[in-house]
Amino acid sequence: MDLIEEKVRKIISENGDLNIDLETVDLETDLTQFGLNSFGFTKILIFIEEEFKIHIDEYIIKDFDSIVSIKNFIELIKNA
């Protein structure tokens, strides 16, 4: 697990209001199947913006349905 993935998992664990152990969740698993909704994603993305010092436009929230989708976006922005 790399540092970005670790931070994303921690943010989701602490702010996603999910009753699961994210360490056991596959990177590509759709987080909505665990009850994460658009409000939860919005809340998580606020913490991700703060942690990684990036801006995420609200219209792309729908593209974030898994840990890997969030992680890949952060890597893309940080490497731009």
Phi and psi in degrees as a GROMACS rama.xvg file:
@    title "Ramachandran Plot"
@    xaxis  label "Phi"
@    yaxis  label "Psi"
@TYPE xy
-88.2642  173.991  ASP-2
-62.963  -41.7751  LEU-3
-63.9573  -47.0257  ILE-4
-59.0652  -43.1406  GLU-5
-60.3671  -44.8651  GLU-6
-66.6309  -41.2892  LYS-7
-62.5817  -46.8586  VAL-8
-58.6632  -42.0812  ARG-9
-64.2391  -45.6451  LYS-10
-61.2991  -44.5431  ILE-11
-64.9046  -42.7011  ILE-12
-59.7285  -42.5114  SER-13
-82.3716  -21.2642  GLU-14
-128.845  -2.90504  ASN-15
-88.7325  -4.70857  GLY-16
54.3563  39.963  ASP-17
-107.368  145.252  LEU-18
-103.459  55.7196  ASN-19
-137.991  161.06  ILE-20
-91.7598  105.551  ASP-21
-65.1986  -17.6241  LEU-22
-64.7942  -23.7918  GLU-23
-95.9543  -2.93604  THR-24
-88.1915  129.655  VAL-25
-63.9481  148.193  ASP-26
-55.758  -33.0287  LEU-27
-96.9044  1.05072  GLU-28
-66.3179  133.39  THR-29
-69.344  115.578  ASP-30
-69.2559  -17.2293  LEU-31
-66.7419  -23.0299  THR-32
-69.3811  -12.7778  GLN-33
-101.445  7.97143  PHE-34
99.236  5.36517  GLY-35
-75.4293  123.672  LEU-36
-112.03  -175.128  ASN-37
-63.4319  -34.6416  SER-38
-63.9656  -43.8659  PHE-39
-62.9411  -42.8629  GLY-40
-62.5834  -42.041  PHE-41
-60.6432  -44.8271  THR-42
-60.699  -44.8898  LYS-43
-62.7673  -43.2571  ILE-44
-65.6657  -30.648  LEU-45
-61.9912  -45.271  ILE-46
-67.7668  -35.0721  PHE-47
-66.1343  -42.6102  ILE-48
-57.9535  -43.6209  GLU-49
-66.9459  -45.1405  GLU-50
-64.9875  -43.3275  GLU-51
-99.8001  0.579521  PHE-52
55.8271  49.5811  LYS-53
-128.902  167.49  ILE-54
-115.005  134.041  HIS-55
-119.47  119.205  ILE-56
-67.4072  139.611  ASP-57
-59.845  -31.0498  GLU-58
-69.5216  -14.5213  TYR-59
-98.6523  4.79552  ILE-60
-56.2962  -37.7327  ILE-61
-61.3293  -19.6715  LYS-62
-81.1964  -9.88278  ASP-63
-101.35  96.2524  PHE-64
-119.452  -2.6042  ASP-65
-146.539  167.948  SER-66
-61.753  -43.204  ILE-67
-66.037  -35.4462  VAL-68
-66.1589  -38.5945  SER-69
-68.558  -46.254  ILE-70
-59.2433  -46.0528  LYS-71
-63.4874  -38.5339  ASN-72
-64.3538  -44.6564  PHE-73
-60.7247  -44.6112  ILE-74
-61.8572  -40.2696  GLU-75
-61.905  -47.258  LEU-76
-66.3732  -44.5127  ILE-77
-67.2338  -26.5241  LYS-78
-94.3069  -2.07193  ASN-79
